[in-house]
Amino acid sequence: MNESSFWEQIFSKKEWGKYPSESVIRFIARNFYNAKDRNKISILELGLGTGANLWFCAREGFKVSGIEWSKTGVERFKTRMQNENLSTQIAQLEIGDYLEKLDNFKDESFDAVIDVASLCCNDREKTRAIFQKAFKKLKAGGKFFSITLAKGLLGYDESKGDFFEPKEGIYTHLGFLRFDDELSIKELYTHEGFKFLNLSTQILENKGKVLDKLLIFEGVKMPDFTHGGGGGWLPTTSK
């Protein structure tokens, strides 16, 4: 089964993802709530799913774009946006592989690129290639935000490397997934002109078992790093 069919099957069977991650809310609020004109802030999500994160961003007044494998996921998002009179906040949606579809977006056009446990569905080599392309889409001063699975949660098996299909825990039946630690995620998201800002860990534990463990990564495209375009909006809030 190819990626498109796999995620199409998941989103056609599950009522999944109506509300955003708290980490996404904090990231957006901290970086962009003080913008003079929120409608000039553009946010791109890699793997929008059914659009919970972009729906939140649009409701807060930001322009949103996204890439998603599942046509069903995108259609659900578009329907929800239409029903809530938010369609005008959608700038561009693409269905397909991030690595291919990123080419359809203008370079240096986004204030933020976000990934909420979607890039981790790709192996390390492909994720690195996707990040390199996503970096080009950020304005100078733009932020990159990524939530990824951490080694050590229930279902992680060190003997299988860092990219495999978990056989137990909450991430079963989601195909092959990539697991990271602090060192590997910092190495993964490296680029000339890109500065690491923050890495935090979110853990859900019950009776001694780590049911979920997420790494929350933030970085910025340096304000003086540009190849003839753009200039991003620089937030006034502290980190």
Contacts in CASP RR format, 6 or more apart in sequence:
PFRMAT RR
TARGET T0000
AUTHOR 0000-0000-0000
METHOD contacts of the structure
MODEL  1
MNESSFWEQIFSKKEWGKYPSESVIRFIARNFYNAKDRNKISILELGLGT
GANLWFCAREGFKVSGIEWSKTGVERFKTRMQNENLSTQIAQLEIGDYLE
KLDNFKDESFDAVIDVASLCCNDREKTRAIFQKAFKKLKAGGKFFSITLA
KGLLGYDESKGDFFEPKEGIYTHLGFLRFDDELSIKELYTHEGFKFLNLS
TQILENKGKVLDKLLIFEGVKMPDFTHGGGGGWLPTTSK
1 9 0 8 1.000
3 69 0 8 1.000
3 97 0 8 1.000
3 121 0 8 1.000
4 69 0 8 1.000
4 70 0 8 1.000
4 71 0 8 1.000
4 96 0 8 1.000
6 69 0 8 1.000
6 175 0 8 1.000
7 49 0 8 1.000
7 68 0 8 1.000
7 69 0 8 1.000
7 70 0 8 1.000
8 69 0 8 1.000
8 70 0 8 1.000
8 71 0 8 1.000
8 72 0 8 1.000
10 16 0 8 1.000
10 70 0 8 1.000
10 174 0 8 1.000
11 49 0 8 1.000
11 50 0 8 1.000
11 70 0 8 1.000
11 72 0 8 1.000
11 73 0 8 1.000
11 76 0 8 1.000
12 70 0 8 1.000
12 72 0 8 1.000
16 49 0 8 1.000
16 50 0 8 1.000
17 49 0 8 1.000
17 50 0 8 1.000
17 51 0 8 1.000
17 52 0 8 1.000
18 50 0 8 1.000
18 52 0 8 1.000
19 52 0 8 1.000
19 56 0 8 1.000
20 52 0 8 1.000
20 53 0 8 1.000
20 55 0 8 1.000
20 56 0 8 1.000
21 53 0 8 1.000
21 116 0 8 1.000
21 147 0 8 1.000
23 116 0 8 1.000
23 147 0 8 1.000
23 202 0 8 1.000
23 214 0 8 1.000
23 216 0 8 1.000
24 53 0 8 1.000
24 56 0 8 1.000
24 114 0 8 1.000
24 116 0 8 1.000
24 145 0 8 1.000
24 147 0 8 1.000
25 56 0 8 1.000
27 112 0 8 1.000
27 114 0 8 1.000
27 143 0 8 1.000
27 145 0 8 1.000
27 218 0 8 1.000
28 43 0 8 1.000
28 56 0 8 1.000
28 57 0 8 1.000
28 60 0 8 1.000
28 62 0 8 1.000
28 112 0 8 1.000
30 235 0 8 1.000
30 237 0 8 1.000
30 239 0 8 1.000
31 112 0 8 1.000
31 143 0 8 1.000
31 235 0 8 1.000
31 237 0 8 1.000
32 38 0 8 1.000
32 41 0 8 1.000
32 62 0 8 1.000
32 111 0 8 1.000
32 112 0 8 1.000
32 233 0 8 1.000
32 235 0 8 1.000
33 60 0 8 1.000
33 237 0 8 1.000
34 235 0 8 1.000
34 236 0 8 1.000
34 237 0 8 1.000
35 41 0 8 1.000
35 233 0 8 1.000
35 235 0 8 1.000
38 60 0 8 1.000
38 61 0 8 1.000
38 62 0 8 1.000
39 61 0 8 1.000
39 62 0 8 1.000
39 63 0 8 1.000
39 89 0 8 1.000
40 63 0 8 1.000
40 233 0 8 1.000
41 61 0 8 1.000
41 62 0 8 1.000
41 63 0 8 1.000
41 111 0 8 1.000
41 112 0 8 1.000
41 233 0 8 1.000
42 62 0 8 1.000
42 63 0 8 1.000
42 64 0 8 1.000
42 65 0 8 1.000
42 91 0 8 1.000
42 109 0 8 1.000
42 110 0 8 1.000
42 111 0 8 1.000
42 112 0 8 1.000
43 54 0 8 1.000
43 57 0 8 1.000
43 62 0 8 1.000
43 63 0 8 1.000
43 64 0 8 1.000
43 65 0 8 1.000
43 110 0 8 1.000
43 111 0 8 1.000
43 112 0 8 1.000
43 113 0 8 1.000
43 114 0 8 1.000
44 64 0 8 1.000
44 65 0 8 1.000
44 66 0 8 1.000
44 67 0 8 1.000
44 105 0 8 1.000
44 110 0 8 1.000
44 112 0 8 1.000
44 113 0 8 1.000
44 114 0 8 1.000
44 134 0 8 1.000
44 137 0 8 1.000
45 51 0 8 1.000
45 53 0 8 1.000
45 54 0 8 1.000
45 64 0 8 1.000
45 65 0 8 1.000
45 66 0 8 1.000
45 67 0 8 1.000
45 113 0 8 1.000
45 114 0 8 1.000
45 115 0 8 1.000
45 116 0 8 1.000
46 66 0 8 1.000
46 67 0 8 1.000
46 98 0 8 1.000
46 113 0 8 1.000
46 114 0 8 1.000
46 115 0 8 1.000
46 118 0 8 1.000
46 119 0 8 1.000
46 130 0 8 1.000
46 134 0 8 1.000
47 66 0 8 1.000
47 67 0 8 1.000
47 68 0 8 1.000
47 69 0 8 1.000
47 98 0 8 1.000
47 115 0 8 1.000
47 116 0 8 1.000
47 118 0 8 1.000
48 54 0 8 1.000
48 66 0 8 1.000
48 67 0 8 1.000
48 68 0 8 1.000
48 73 0 8 1.000
48 74 0 8 1.000
48 77 0 8 1.000
48 93 0 8 1.000
49 68 0 8 1.000
49 70 0 8 1.000
49 73 0 8 1.000
49 74 0 8 1.000
49 77 0 8 1.000
49 118 0 8 1.000
50 73 0 8 1.000
50 76 0 8 1.000
50 77 0 8 1.000
50 80 0 8 1.000
51 73 0 8 1.000
51 76 0 8 1.000
51 77 0 8 1.000
51 80 0 8 1.000
53 114 0 8 1.000
53 116 0 8 1.000
54 64 0 8 1.000
54 66 0 8 1.000
54 77 0 8 1.000
54 90 0 8 1.000
55 77 0 8 1.000
55 80 0 8 1.000
55 81 0 8 1.000
55 84 0 8 1.000
55 86 0 8 1.000
57 64 0 8 1.000
57 89 0 8 1.000
58 64 0 8 1.000
58 81 0 8 1.000
58 86 0 8 1.000
58 89 0 8 1.000
58 90 0 8 1.000
59 84 0 8 1.000
59 86 0 8 1.000
61 89 0 8 1.000
62 89 0 8 1.000
63 89 0 8 1.000
63 90 0 8 1.000
63 91 0 8 1.000
64 89 0 8 1.000
64 90 0 8 1.000
64 91 0 8 1.000
65 90 0 8 1.000
65 91 0 8 1.000
65 92 0 8 1.000
65 93 0 8 1.000
65 105 0 8 1.000
65 110 0 8 1.000
66 92 0 8 1.000
66 93 0 8 1.000
66 94 0 8 1.000
67 93 0 8 1.000
67 94 0 8 1.000
67 95 0 8 1.000
67 96 0 8 1.000
67 98 0 8 1.000
67 101 0 8 1.000
67 102 0 8 1.000
68 74 0 8 1.000
68 77 0 8 1.000
68 93 0 8 1.000
68 94 0 8 1.000
68 95 0 8 1.000
68 96 0 8 1.000
69 95 0 8 1.000
69 96 0 8 1.000
69 97 0 8 1.000
70 95 0 8 1.000
71 95 0 8 1.000
74 93 0 8 1.000
74 95 0 8 1.000
77 93 0 8 1.000
78 87 0 8 1.000
78 90 0 8 1.000
78 93 0 8 1.000
81 87 0 8 1.000
81 89 0 8 1.000
81 90 0 8 1.000
92 104 0 8 1.000
92 105 0 8 1.000
94 101 0 8 1.000
94 104 0 8 1.000
94 105 0 8 1.000
95 101 0 8 1.000
98 119 0 8 1.000
98 122 0 8 1.000
98 130 0 8 1.000
98 133 0 8 1.000
98 134 0 8 1.000
99 126 0 8 1.000
99 129 0 8 1.000
99 130 0 8 1.000
99 133 0 8 1.000
102 130 0 8 1.000
102 133 0 8 1.000
102 134 0 8 1.000
102 137 0 8 1.000
103 133 0 8 1.000
105 137 0 8 1.000
106 137 0 8 1.000
107 136 0 8 1.000
107 137 0 8 1.000
107 227 0 8 1.000
107 229 0 8 1.000
108 136 0 8 1.000
108 137 0 8 1.000
108 138 0 8 1.000
108 139 0 8 1.000
108 140 0 8 1.000
108 226 0 8 1.000
108 227 0 8 1.000
108 228 0 8 1.000
108 229 0 8 1.000
108 230 0 8 1.000
108 231 0 8 1.000
109 137 0 8 1.000
109 139 0 8 1.000
109 230 0 8 1.000
110 137 0 8 1.000
110 138 0 8 1.000
110 139 0 8 1.000
110 142 0 8 1.000
111 138 0 8 1.000
111 139 0 8 1.000
111 141 0 8 1.000
111 142 0 8 1.000
111 143 0 8 1.000
111 232 0 8 1.000
111 233 0 8 1.000
112 138 0 8 1.000
112 142 0 8 1.000
112 143 0 8 1.000
112 144 0 8 1.000
112 145 0 8 1.000
113 134 0 8 1.000
113 137 0 8 1.000
113 138 0 8 1.000
113 143 0 8 1.000
113 144 0 8 1.000
113 145 0 8 1.000
114 144 0 8 1.000
114 145 0 8 1.000
114 146 0 8 1.000
115 145 0 8 1.000
115 146 0 8 1.000
115 147 0 8 1.000
115 148 0 8 1.000
116 147 0 8 1.000
117 147 0 8 1.000
117 148 0 8 1.000
117 149 0 8 1.000
117 214 0 8 1.000
119 127 0 8 1.000
119 130 0 8 1.000
119 131 0 8 1.000
119 146 0 8 1.000
119 148 0 8 1.000
119 178 0 8 1.000
120 127 0 8 1.000
120 148 0 8 1.000
120 149 0 8 1.000
120 177 0 8 1.000
120 178 0 8 1.000
120 179 0 8 1.000
120 180 0 8 1.000
121 174 0 8 1.000
121 175 0 8 1.000
121 176 0 8 1.000
121 177 0 8 1.000
121 178 0 8 1.000
122 130 0 8 1.000
122 178 0 8 1.000
123 163 0 8 1.000
123 176 0 8 1.000
123 178 0 8 1.000
124 162 0 8 1.000
124 163 0 8 1.000
124 178 0 8 1.000
124 184 0 8 1.000
124 188 0 8 1.000
127 178 0 8 1.000
127 188 0 8 1.000
128 188 0 8 1.000
131 144 0 8 1.000
131 188 0 8 1.000
131 189 0 8 1.000
131 191 0 8 1.000
132 191 0 8 1.000
134 144 0 8 1.000
135 144 0 8 1.000
135 191 0 8 1.000
135 194 0 8 1.000
135 221 0 8 1.000
138 144 0 8 1.000
138 221 0 8 1.000
139 221 0 8 1.000
139 230 0 8 1.000
139 231 0 8 1.000
139 232 0 8 1.000
139 233 0 8 1.000
140 221 0 8 1.000
140 222 0 8 1.000
140 223 0 8 1.000
140 224 0 8 1.000
140 225 0 8 1.000
140 226 0 8 1.000
140 229 0 8 1.000
140 230 0 8 1.000
140 231 0 8 1.000
140 232 0 8 1.000
141 220 0 8 1.000
141 221 0 8 1.000
141 222 0 8 1.000
141 223 0 8 1.000
141 231 0 8 1.000
141 232 0 8 1.000
141 233 0 8 1.000
141 234 0 8 1.000
142 220 0 8 1.000
142 221 0 8 1.000
142 232 0 8 1.000
142 233 0 8 1.000
143 197 0 8 1.000
143 218 0 8 1.000
143 219 0 8 1.000
143 220 0 8 1.000
143 221 0 8 1.000
144 189 0 8 1.000
144 194 0 8 1.000
144 217 0 8 1.000
144 218 0 8 1.000
144 219 0 8 1.000
144 220 0 8 1.000
144 221 0 8 1.000
145 216 0 8 1.000
145 217 0 8 1.000
145 218 0 8 1.000
145 219 0 8 1.000
146 185 0 8 1.000
146 189 0 8 1.000
146 216 0 8 1.000
146 217 0 8 1.000
147 214 0 8 1.000
147 215 0 8 1.000
147 216 0 8 1.000
147 217 0 8 1.000
148 178 0 8 1.000
148 180 0 8 1.000
148 185 0 8 1.000
148 214 0 8 1.000
148 215 0 8 1.000
148 217 0 8 1.000
149 156 0 8 1.000
149 171 0 8 1.000
149 177 0 8 1.000
149 178 0 8 1.000
149 179 0 8 1.000
149 180 0 8 1.000
149 213 0 8 1.000
149 214 0 8 1.000
149 215 0 8 1.000
150 179 0 8 1.000
150 180 0 8 1.000
150 181 0 8 1.000
150 201 0 8 1.000
150 213 0 8 1.000
150 214 0 8 1.000
150 215 0 8 1.000
151 158 0 8 1.000
151 162 0 8 1.000
151 179 0 8 1.000
151 180 0 8 1.000
151 181 0 8 1.000
151 213 0 8 1.000
152 179 0 8 1.000
152 210 0 8 1.000
152 213 0 8 1.000
153 169 0 8 1.000
153 171 0 8 1.000
153 179 0 8 1.000
153 210 0 8 1.000
153 211 0 8 1.000
153 212 0 8 1.000
153 213 0 8 1.000
154 168 0 8 1.000
154 169 0 8 1.000
154 170 0 8 1.000
154 209 0 8 1.000
154 210 0 8 1.000
154 211 0 8 1.000
154 212 0 8 1.000
155 166 0 8 1.000
155 167 0 8 1.000
155 168 0 8 1.000
155 169 0 8 1.000
155 171 0 8 1.000
155 172 0 8 1.000
156 166 0 8 1.000
156 179 0 8 1.000
157 164 0 8 1.000
157 166 0 8 1.000
157 167 0 8 1.000
161 179 0 8 1.000
162 178 0 8 1.000
162 179 0 8 1.000
162 180 0 8 1.000
162 184 0 8 1.000
163 176 0 8 1.000
163 177 0 8 1.000
163 178 0 8 1.000
163 179 0 8 1.000
164 176 0 8 1.000
164 177 0 8 1.000
165 172 0 8 1.000
165 175 0 8 1.000
165 176 0 8 1.000
165 177 0 8 1.000
166 172 0 8 1.000
166 174 0 8 1.000
166 177 0 8 1.000
169 211 0 8 1.000
170 211 0 8 1.000
170 212 0 8 1.000
171 177 0 8 1.000
180 188 0 8 1.000
180 215 0 8 1.000
181 215 0 8 1.000
182 199 0 8 1.000
182 215 0 8 1.000
185 199 0 8 1.000
185 215 0 8 1.000
185 217 0 8 1.000
186 196 0 8 1.000
186 199 0 8 1.000
186 217 0 8 1.000
189 196 0 8 1.000
189 217 0 8 1.000
189 219 0 8 1.000
192 225 0 8 1.000
193 221 0 8 1.000
193 222 0 8 1.000
193 225 0 8 1.000
194 219 0 8 1.000
194 220 0 8 1.000
194 221 0 8 1.000
194 222 0 8 1.000
194 225 0 8 1.000
195 219 0 8 1.000
195 220 0 8 1.000
195 222 0 8 1.000
196 217 0 8 1.000
196 218 0 8 1.000
196 219 0 8 1.000
197 218 0 8 1.000
197 219 0 8 1.000
197 220 0 8 1.000
197 239 0 8 1.000
198 216 0 8 1.000
198 217 0 8 1.000
198 218 0 8 1.000
198 219 0 8 1.000
198 239 0 8 1.000
199 215 0 8 1.000
199 216 0 8 1.000
199 217 0 8 1.000
199 218 0 8 1.000
200 215 0 8 1.000
200 216 0 8 1.000
201 213 0 8 1.000
201 214 0 8 1.000
201 215 0 8 1.000
201 216 0 8 1.000
202 212 0 8 1.000
202 213 0 8 1.000
202 214 0 8 1.000
202 216 0 8 1.000
203 210 0 8 1.000
203 212 0 8 1.000
203 213 0 8 1.000
203 214 0 8 1.000
204 210 0 8 1.000
204 211 0 8 1.000
204 212 0 8 1.000
204 213 0 8 1.000
205 211 0 8 1.000
223 231 0 8 1.000
223 232 0 8 1.000
223 234 0 8 1.000
END
